[in-house]
Amino acid sequence: MLGWFRKLMPKEDRFFELFTQHSLILVSGAEALQGMLLGGEKVPHYSRIIIEREDEADEITREVMIAVRRSFITPFDRSDIQSLIQSMDDAIDQMKKTVKATQLFEVTEFDPMMAAMGDTIAEAARLTAKAVPLLNHVGANAAQLNHLAEQVTIIEGRADDLHEEGLKALFLAHRDGNAMPYVIGSEIYGNLERVMDRFEDVANEISAIVIENV
């Protein structure tokens, strides 16, 4: 009975606009991270972009949380809305933490596996940006949403493999010498892995919304 009532009542649709804006920020941040991991003189430039995007994403997240409290009827469960925007925000937050780690250790050159992880993160961000607007008609787009979420999960598996290969290469390169490059490199690899994990969290939230609303 409550389900029919919710369908008949007017809903706050601005959530989808805010989700979409945030997803585009994720793409911009991920592509900047991808550029940063190529190393060289543009590292500070890309680092600034990521920090700026994180600030923008925080503002959108606040708007969503305020809208959740103020809206009488939401397009889907309030807790799902909060979990989705929070998982998206966690992804850009983790990108910023990656930048902070590189700044702390004054890193401007990155291993090939780090750059490859940056590629997977950018790919996951673009898939997320494709999926999020489809939530506006979750029933009609259920199959496509599930496919996109599955693709993100597959990419996360690739990123895990790159993480392991990168750590192994670091260990072999520095096991008989100065351990500091390994410590620094493993910190950066760990941050990149957590960025990818956060995108998998977003994919899982999308899958959960599909299950609950179809």
N, C-alpha and C positions, 0 to 999 in steps of 0.2 A: 504494500500500500504506500509506504514511504517513497519507494522508487518511482511510482507513478506521479506522486506529488512533486518530487524533485524535477521530473521531466517537464511538468506543466509550468513550473515557476520560472520567471526570468532569471538568467544566470549572469554572473560577472565574467565577461569574456576577455577582459583585459589581461587576465593571467596568460593567455596564449601569446599575446603581443610581448609581454615581459619575458616569458620563456624564450621566445624567438630572439629577442634582443640579447639575452644572456648567452644563448648558444652561438650567436655570431661573435660575441666577445671571446668566447672560448676558441673559436677558429682563429681569430686575430692573435690571441695570446699564444696558441699552439704553433702557429706559423712563425711568430717571432721567436719562440723557443727553438724551432727548427733552424731558423737563421742564425741564432746565437750559437748553436752547437756546431756550426761550420767553422767557428773560430775567427780570429783575425781582428782587424781594427773596428769592425762593426758590432762587436760584442756589447760595448756600452749602449749603443743605439738600440739594439734589440732588447737589452735588459730593461731600458727605460720604458719601452712599449709594454712589456709584460707587467711592470709595476703599475703603469697607467691603466691598463685593462683590468687589473685586479681591483683598483679603486672604483672603476665604472661598474664592475660586476657586483661589488658590495652594495652600491646604491640600488641597483635593480633588485637584489635579494631583499633589501629592506622594504622596498615598495611591495614586493610580493607578500612579505610577512604582514605588512600593514593591511593589505587588501584581504588577506585570509581572515584577519580579525574583524574587518568591517563588513565583509560581504555576507548577506543573508543566505544566499544560495551560491555554492561554488560548482564548477564544472565536474569535478570529481572530489573524492574525499579530502578533507582539509589536511589530514596527516600525510597523504600522498603528495599533495602540492608542496608542503613544507619539506618533505624528504627529497623530492625531485630537485627543487631549487637549491637546497643545501648541498646535495651531492654535486650539482653543477658548480656551485660556488667553491666547494672543496677542491675541485679540479684546478681552477685558476689560482686558488690559494697555494696549492702545491707547486704550481709553476713559479709563483713568486718566491717560495722557499728555495726552489732550485737556483733561482737567480741570486738570492742572498748567500747561498753556499758558494757559488762561483765568485761572488764579490769578496766574501770573507777570505777565501784562499787565493784570490787574485789570479783566477784561472782564465786564460784567453785562448787556449788551444785544447781541443777535445779529441778523445779517441774515436776511431771510426764507428765503434759499436754504440757510443753515445749519440753520434749523429744519426745512426740508424734507428735508435730508440726515439729520437726526435721525429723522424719520419712516421713512425707508427703512431705517435701521439697526435700529430697533425692529421693523419688519416682518421683516427678515432674521433677527433673533434669535428671533422667534416661530416662524418656519418651521424654524429649526434645532432648537428645542425640540420641535417635532412630529416631526422626522426621527430624532433621536437614540434615543428609546426603541424605534423600529422596528428598530434594528440587532440587537435581541435575537433576531429571527427574520428575518435578512437575506434569505434565499431567498424566503420567502413575501411579504415586503414590498418586493421589489426594484423593482417598477414605481413604487410610491408614493415610495420613497426617491429614485429617479432624478428623478421629477417635482418633488419638493421641492427637490432640489439645483439643478435647472434654474431653478426660480423664484427662488432666491437669486441665481443668476448674472444673471438678467434684472434683478433689483432693483439689483444692483451696476452694471449698465449705466446705469440711471436715475440712480444716485448720481453716476456719472462726469459725466453731462450737467449735473446740478445744480452740481457742483464747477466745471465750466468756465463755466457761466452766472454763478455767484457771483463768480468771479475777474474776469470781464469787467466785471460791474457795479461791483465795487470799483475796478477800474482807471479806469473812466469817471468815477466819483464823485470820485476823488482825483488824477487825473493832472495837474491844474493847481495843486495845493496841497500840503499836508503829506502826505508819503509814508508816515508812520508808520501811519495806519489801514490802508493797503494791506498793509504788512508784517505787522501783527498779524492782520488778517483772513485773509491767505493762509496764515499759520501754522495758524490754526484750521481753515480749509478743508482743508489738507493732512492734519491729524490725523484729521479726519472721514473723508476719503477712505481713509486707511489702516485705520480701523476697518472700513469696508465691505469693503476688500480682504481683511481677515482672515476675515470671514464667508464670502467667496468661497473662501478657502483651506479652511475647514471643509467647505463644500459639495463641493469637489474631493476631499477626503479621504474623505467619505462615498461619493462615486461610485466611488472607487478600491476601497474595501472591498466594494462591491456587485459590481464586476467580478471581483474576486479570489475571491469566496466564492459565486458563483452559477453 
